[in-house]
Amino acid sequence: MVNSINGKLILLLCVSFIFTLLLSFSFLQIHSAQHKTTDALRFFSGLQQNIDDLRSQLWLFAQRQDSASFTQVKLSHQTLALKLEKQSFYTQRIFNLKKLTDDMASLISQEQRLSIQSNRLSEQQINQARQLLRYRYNILIENMSEEVAYLNKKTLDSNELSITSVMLYSALGLIFAAMFVLAINFSIYQRFKIGFGRIKLGIHELSKGELTHKINSENLDTEFRMLASFFNNMTSKLDASMVSKQALQQEVDRQTSELERQKQQLLILSEKDHLTGIMNRRALEKAIDSILLNAKISQSKVALFFLDIDDFKNINDSIGHDAGDEVLQQVSSRLQACTRKSDIVGRLGGDEFVICLGLVDNFDQIAHKAQTILDSLSTPIRINHSELSINISMGVSYFPFQANTRDSLIKQADEFMYKAKQIKGSGCFDGQELLAHVDLLDAAQLNK
């Protein structure tokens, strides 16, 4: 027997194909036998109609004894004879019918000669001759009908025998094929059950941590032998490379801690400006949203400063981008020094900074805070053994009086910042008045 499930399935497919062919051949043979029988019965039925027509014409001729009736008799006989002569499938069966038709032709010829000799014979002789002919007509017609009936019966018997024979051989073939298919299916089931049981046992042992268990591949089909080989190789490699549970847990804990540390670092980097170390735009917007939410809940006030370094592009162009970066870093440090830990300081981008003061009790202190920021930023910045003074333009907006959302709050402060740029020196504008102002000349004299 084939020692492979795939081979057994292919064999089963071939047997099923032969099974199908046998069924198709059986139905084809039965259909062919039925078709031949139908054609034969139809042909013999046509012959019977021709014989009945000939009988009718002979009866009319016997009644009328005229030439027209005799002509119809000859035409009916010629039709019957021509039909028997033209067919080529039933030559052996209709031999007797042809002989009877020839005999009928002989009688018709005698009838015709009798009509010609009627002048030389007496009326009694003619009547006797015609009675004899009619008697022979009737005998031949009856013989023809009996012959057709016999042929019909013989055809039906032959068809029954043929169909019985086909069905018998087909049944024997189908029984043999069915038994063969059943044997193959039973073999596949038994072999599959054995192979599946061993594979299942191996997986069960592996689930319990038994890495030394091996699947016995003896007397298994090819597919299960391959699976058993793969399983045994896998358990061998796992057994060789397996560390203790404690060491593995320690390694998992170490990698988890490392991943958590890296996650925190990435979180810090994602929320810090890479140059200044303060909040970037993303973290700044998130923090402002949180302050505004708390302010809405506690019904407190919020003030937001928007700062911009005047003529920062000239600083980059004149003394270099490194100096510009130093200016941004110094501004960030001073802003952090001027604010509380609860306040938010962030860089939107470029030379734009935002300070958000949360939980403000009274907006009257905003002017003092703005002046403190401007004073701190007006102190000259040392760069490469030289000092650089900068002007700051600053706008401030209030929540909830001037804006109710983060974007509108920033936009309002931005607009006020541009109005502060119109003032000489550094200034802070809140939309109604100049809250704070520092002139670089005055700042220089104060520093002296």
Order of alpha helices (4+ residues) and beta strands (2+ residues): alpha-alpha-alpha-alpha-alpha-alpha-alpha-beta-alpha-alpha-beta-beta-alpha-beta-beta-beta-alpha-beta-beta-alpha
